[in-house]
């Protein structure tokens, strides 16, 4: 089982776009972003589509087409990014209903739901306290180390 990297990629994309804009580029292309993430531009375009639906980026058409961040990076929290991806929670329940006549099967979902809800609350609080600007500051500081 592998970890879901969608949030990591989306934060990378937004952070790179903010830096790219600071360096004087009007728009970012999925091809250039993909070079930083080291993935296919199609993956980046899917990610940008999710971010666009949430109002975090917009596409510019015509000459000089590309993508731009629509909000100040100080106002974009990692929780905003997480919610843009419609991740559906940290952990899911069984695909099929467990056997309700089994002592474990009948109680496992309510028990785990309580644990998972607590983890989700803690994760959301942590993500809400970090912005894209914070991430960029930390990334650039690590580069100087």
N, C-alpha and C positions, 0 to 999 in steps of 0.2 A: 504494500500500500504506500503510495507516495503522497507527500503533502501538496496541498493546493497552493500554487504559486501566483494565482491571479492578482492578489493584493500586492504582492512584492513587485510584480511587473507593472501594475498600474501606478504605484508610488514611484518607481523608477522612471516611468514615462513622464509623469508630471514634473518630477524633480529635474529631469534632463531638459524638458521644455522650458522651464523657468530659467535655468542656466543659459540655455541657447538664446533665449530672448535677451537676457542681460548682456550677452556677447554681441548683440546687435542684429540678430536674425529676426526678421519680421514674422515668419511662419516656420513651423517645423514639418518636415515630411515624414511619413511612416518609414521610408527607407533609411533616412538619417537616424531616426529614433531606434530603429531595429539594429543599427550598427552598434549602438551603445548597449542595448539589451542582449545583443548577440542571439537574435532570433529572426524568424521570417517576418517581413513587413505585414503579411496577412494577420499574424497574431497581434501585431501592434494595431492594425486597423480595427480588429474586433474589440480590443481594449478601448481604443479611442471612441468607438461607437457607444460603449457602455458609459464612458465618461461624458460624452455629448448628451446622452439622454438625461443625465443628472445635472447638466448645465455647467460642468466644470471645464469643458473645452468646446470649441466650435470649429467647423471647417470653413476655410476660405476658398472660394472657387475662382476660376479664371486664371489670368496671368499671375504667377507667384502663388499658386494654390498651395495649401497646406493647413496646418492646425495651429490654433492659438489657445492658451489658457485664458478663461474668461473672468477669473476672479484673482484677487490679490493672494499670493501664496501664503501670506500670514493668516488668511481667513479660510483656507482649505485644510481641514483636519484629516487625519488618516481615517477617522470614522466616516467622514463624508465620502472618501474614496471607497471604503469597505461597503458602505450602503449603496454606492453607485453600481457595484458589481453584483448586487442581489445574491449574495453568497448563500443565503438560506441557513445561517447558523453555523456554529463550529462543528457540531456533531449531529448526525442524524440517527433516527431510530431504525429499528429493523425494517427491512423491505416488506416483510410479511408479518402479520400479527403473531406474536409468540403464543404458544399453547397456554390458554387461560386456565386449564385445569392443572397445570404444573405450578408448584409453589414459587419457583423462580420466574417462570414465564408470566405469571399473573401480576407480579410486582416489580419486574425489572424496569419497565418503561417509566412508571411514575417516580421510581427511585432515581433513575439516571436523569430524568427530565429536571428534577430539582438540582442535581449536581451541575448539569449542563447550563441551566439558567443562571446559576451563580457564576460560572466561568464566563458566560456570555456577558453578563453585567460588568465583570471586572475587565474583560477585554475591551468592551466599548468605552469604559472610563479611561483606560490607558490610551486608546486610539484618539479619543476626543481631546486629550491633552498634548497631542503632537501635531504640528502643522507641516505642510510641504516646505515652508521656509525653514523650519527647525531641521528637517531632514537635509536640506541643501547646506545649511550652515555646518552640520555635523560631517557631511560627506567632504566638504571642502577643507574642514579642519583636519580630517584624517589624511587628506592628500598632502598636507604640510608636515605631517609627522614623520 
